[in-house]
Amino acid sequence: MYPEERQQAIAALVMSRGRASVTELAETYAVTTETVRRDLAVLDRAGVLRRVHGGAVPVRALHIVESDVTERESTRTDYKDAIARAAAEFFPISGGSVLFDAGTTTARVAALLPTDRELTVVTNSVPIAARISGMSTVNLQLLGGRVRGLTQASVGEQALRVLDTLRVDIAFIGANGITVEHGLSTPDGEEAAVKRAMVRSAHYVVVVADSSKVGREEFVSFAPIDRVDALVTDSELSADHRAELTERGVEVVEA
């Protein structure tokens, strides 16, 4: 295979998967990791892909434009359902407190709240609040503030003030990007501020995100990777990314 053919194949693979590691690409195309890094450099300069630590992601993965809730709800649904089932194992005992960040994966976790224990639930997500508000075993607190239409999440000073007074047992947090260098990240500054306050308020932080988010870096970082206690993701997580996260003390659960 000529270098140009290999580079085209690499670009197509990364675009279809959402990310690929240097090691994976070297094994797939039977070349050295140094050759893959040169190929990625060429593709990065051409604006086809974006190099990140350990691999590459599509250029769109670093774009600051967000997709809305409706679009994200229909993306990688099987993975998100499996992640939610695995994340449900982290629910605290009766009398505990849980915080749900806004997001389509966190919403799936919230849908699995147990009915055999009393829990205090805090969220900034309008859809999550609407879904669980009728549960007799849930003491629900919906964070106030301006609601972003794109994500249906409350943001702003009102939400931040309340979060600064809280201490919850478990926080289920979503992220658009996850890397060791940039930590947890998201495109919007106001959402990042609320997510940052959520992470600070929690004794234990569980990030729920499919593997396409790992290796991506979005515009605003809201928490260092060291602040994450567990990542619940899917079985397509690369061995390189798993090793990086584990080395930083993150418990990685593959659903």
C-alpha positions as CSV (number, residue, x, y, z in Angstrom):
1,M,0.0,0.0,0.0
2,Y,1.4,3.4,-1.0
3,P,1.6,6.1,1.7
4,E,-1.2,8.1,0.1
5,E,-3.5,5.1,0.0
6,R,-2.8,4.3,3.6
7,Q,-3.4,7.8,4.7
8,Q,-6.8,7.8,2.9
9,A,-7.6,4.6,4.6
10,I,-6.6,5.9,8.0
11,A,-8.7,9.0,7.5
12,A,-11.8,6.9,6.6
13,L,-11.3,4.7,9.6
14,V,-11.0,7.5,12.0
15,M,-14.0,9.3,10.6
16,S,-16.1,6.2,10.9
17,R,-15.0,5.3,14.4
18,G,-14.7,8.7,15.9
19,R,-11.2,8.1,17.0
20,A,-8.2,5.7,16.7
21,S,-5.0,5.1,18.6
22,V,-1.6,5.0,17.0
23,T,-1.1,1.4,18.2
24,E,-4.4,0.3,16.6
25,L,-3.6,2.0,13.3
26,A,-0.1,0.5,13.2
27,E,-1.5,-3.0,13.8
28,T,-4.3,-2.5,11.2
29,Y,-2.0,-1.4,8.4
30,A,1.1,-3.5,9.5
31,V,3.4,-0.5,9.8
32,T,5.4,1.0,12.6
33,T,4.0,3.5,15.1
34,E,6.5,6.0,13.8
35,T,5.0,5.6,10.3
36,V,1.5,6.1,11.7
37,R,2.6,9.3,13.4
38,R,4.0,10.6,10.2
39,D,0.8,9.8,8.4
40,L,-1.3,11.5,11.1
41,A,1.0,14.6,10.8
42,V,0.3,14.8,7.1
43,L,-3.5,14.4,7.6
44,D,-3.4,17.0,10.4
45,R,-1.6,19.5,8.3
46,A,-4.2,18.9,5.5
47,G,-7.0,19.6,7.9
48,V,-8.5,16.1,7.5
49,L,-7.9,14.8,11.0
50,R,-6.8,16.3,14.3
51,R,-3.9,14.7,16.2
52,V,-4.4,14.1,19.9
53,H,-2.3,12.4,22.5
54,G,-2.0,8.8,21.4
55,G,-3.9,8.9,18.2
56,A,-6.3,11.0,16.1
57,V,-9.9,12.2,16.0
58,P,-12.0,13.8,13.3
59,V,-11.7,17.6,13.0
60,R,-15.3,17.9,13.9
61,A,-14.5,16.3,17.3
62,L,-12.8,19.5,18.4
63,H,-15.4,21.8,17.0
64,I,-17.1,24.2,19.5
65,V,-20.6,23.7,17.9
66,E,-22.8,21.3,19.9
67,S,-25.4,18.9,18.7
68,D,-28.8,19.2,20.4
69,V,-30.5,16.8,22.7
70,T,-32.7,15.2,20.0
71,E,-29.7,14.5,17.8
72,R,-27.6,13.0,20.6
73,E,-30.5,11.0,21.9
74,S,-30.5,8.9,18.7
75,T,-26.7,8.4,18.6
76,R,-24.9,5.2,19.9
77,T,-28.1,4.2,21.8
78,D,-27.1,0.6,22.4
79,Y,-23.8,1.7,24.0
80,K,-25.6,4.3,26.2
81,D,-28.1,1.8,27.4
82,A,-25.3,-0.7,28.4
83,I,-23.4,2.1,30.1
84,A,-26.5,3.1,32.1
85,R,-27.0,-0.4,33.3
86,A,-23.4,-0.7,34.5
87,A,-23.5,2.8,36.1
88,A,-26.6,1.9,38.1
89,E,-24.3,-0.3,40.2
90,F,-22.9,2.9,41.7
91,F,-26.2,4.1,43.3
92,P,-25.8,4.7,47.0
93,I,-27.8,2.9,49.8
94,S,-31.1,4.2,51.1
95,G,-30.8,7.7,52.5
96,G,-28.0,8.7,50.1
97,S,-27.8,11.5,47.7
98,V,-27.3,11.5,43.9
99,L,-26.5,14.3,41.4
100,F,-27.3,13.9,37.7
101,D,-25.6,16.2,35.2
102,A,-27.7,17.0,32.1
103,G,-27.2,14.6,29.1
104,T,-28.6,11.7,27.2
105,T,-26.4,9.1,28.9
106,T,-27.0,10.5,32.4
107,A,-30.7,10.5,31.6
108,R,-30.6,6.8,31.0
109,V,-28.9,6.2,34.3
110,A,-31.5,8.3,36.0
111,A,-34.2,6.1,34.4
112,L,-32.8,3.2,36.4
113,L,-33.1,4.8,39.8
114,P,-34.1,2.0,42.2
115,T,-37.6,2.1,43.8
116,D,-36.6,0.2,46.9
117,R,-34.6,2.9,48.6
118,E,-35.1,6.6,49.5
119,L,-32.7,8.9,47.7
120,T,-32.2,12.6,47.4
121,V,-31.7,13.5,43.8
122,V,-30.2,16.8,42.5
123,T,-30.1,17.7,38.8
124,N,-29.9,20.6,36.3
125,S,-31.7,18.6,33.6
126,V,-35.3,19.4,32.8
127,P,-35.9,16.1,31.1
128,I,-34.4,14.1,34.0
129,A,-36.4,16.1,36.6
130,A,-39.6,15.5,34.6
131,R,-39.0,11.8,34.3
132,I,-38.3,11.1,38.0
133,S,-40.5,13.7,39.6
134,G,-43.3,11.3,40.2
135,M,-41.2,8.7,42.0
136,S,-42.4,8.4,45.6
137,T,-38.9,7.3,46.8
138,V,-37.1,10.3,45.4
139,N,-36.7,13.7,47.1
140,L,-36.0,15.8,44.0
141,Q,-34.2,19.1,43.8
142,L,-34.1,20.8,40.4
143,L,-31.4,23.4,40.1
144,G,-32.7,26.8,38.9
145,G,-31.3,29.2,36.4
146,R,-31.5,29.9,32.7
147,V,-32.4,26.8,30.7
148,R,-30.3,26.3,27.5
149,G,-32.6,25.1,24.8
150,L,-29.9,23.1,23.1
151,T,-29.2,20.8,26.1
152,Q,-32.3,21.5,28.3
153,A,-29.9,22.2,31.2
154,S,-30.1,25.0,33.7
155,V,-27.0,27.1,33.9
156,G,-25.9,30.4,35.5
157,E,-25.3,31.9,38.9
158,Q,-28.5,30.6,40.5
159,A,-27.4,27.0,39.8
160,L,-23.8,27.7,40.9
161,R,-24.8,29.2,44.2
162,V,-26.9,26.2,45.2
163,L,-24.2,23.7,44.1
164,D,-21.7,25.6,46.3
165,T,-23.7,24.7,49.3
166,L,-24.2,21.0,48.6
167,R,-22.3,17.8,49.3
168,V,-23.6,14.7,47.5
169,D,-22.6,11.1,47.7
170,I,-22.4,10.3,44.0
171,A,-22.4,12.5,40.9
172,F,-23.0,11.1,37.5
173,I,-21.3,13.4,35.1
174,G,-21.3,13.6,31.3
175,A,-18.5,15.0,29.1
176,N,-18.1,15.7,25.4
177,G,-14.3,15.1,25.6
178,I,-12.1,13.1,27.9
179,T,-8.2,13.1,27.8
180,V,-5.5,12.9,30.4
181,E,-4.1,16.3,29.4
182,H,-7.3,18.3,29.0
183,G,-9.4,16.4,31.5
184,L,-13.1,16.5,31.1
185,S,-14.3,19.1,28.6
186,T,-17.4,20.5,26.9
187,P,-18.0,23.2,24.2
188,D,-20.0,25.7,26.3
189,G,-18.5,27.8,29.1
190,E,-21.7,28.1,31.1
191,E,-22.3,24.4,31.1
192,A,-18.7,23.9,32.0
193,A,-19.1,26.1,35.0
194,V,-22.0,24.1,36.3
195,K,-20.3,20.8,35.6
196,R,-17.2,22.1,37.5
197,A,-19.3,22.9,40.5
198,M,-21.0,19.5,40.3
199,V,-17.7,17.7,40.4
200,R,-16.6,19.9,43.4
201,S,-19.8,19.0,45.3
202,A,-19.4,15.2,45.0
203,H,-17.7,12.7,47.3
204,Y,-17.5,10.3,44.4
205,V,-17.5,11.2,40.7
206,V,-18.7,8.7,38.1
207,V,-18.3,9.8,34.5
208,V,-20.7,8.1,32.0
209,A,-19.6,8.5,28.4
210,D,-19.3,6.2,25.4
211,S,-15.8,5.5,24.1
212,S,-16.0,8.0,21.2
213,K,-15.6,10.8,23.8
214,V,-12.3,9.4,25.0
215,G,-9.4,11.0,23.2
216,R,-11.5,14.1,22.3
217,E,-10.7,17.6,23.6
218,E,-13.5,20.2,23.6
219,F,-13.3,23.9,24.1
220,V,-13.6,24.2,27.9
221,S,-12.0,21.9,30.5
222,F,-14.1,21.6,33.6
223,A,-12.3,19.0,35.7
224,P,-8.8,17.3,35.7
225,I,-8.8,13.6,35.1
226,D,-7.5,13.1,38.6
227,R,-10.9,14.2,39.9
228,V,-12.6,11.3,38.3
229,D,-13.2,8.2,40.4
230,A,-14.8,6.0,37.8
231,L,-15.5,6.1,34.1
232,V,-18.3,3.9,32.8
233,T,-17.9,3.4,29.0
234,D,-18.3,0.8,26.3
235,S,-16.2,-2.1,25.2
236,E,-14.7,-0.2,22.2
237,L,-12.4,1.8,24.5
238,S,-8.9,1.3,23.2
239,A,-6.3,-0.5,25.3
240,D,-4.1,2.6,25.2
241,H,-6.7,4.9,26.6
242,R,-7.7,2.4,29.3
243,A,-4.1,2.1,30.4
244,E,-3.7,5.9,30.5
245,L,-6.8,6.4,32.6
246,T,-6.0,3.5,34.9
247,E,-2.5,4.8,35.5
248,R,-4.1,8.1,36.7
249,G,-6.2,6.2,39.3
250,V,-9.5,6.1,37.3
251,E,-11.6,2.9,37.7
252,V,-12.6,2.0,34.2
253,V,-15.8,0.0,33.8
254,E,-16.5,-1.3,30.3
255,A,-20.2,-2.1,29.8
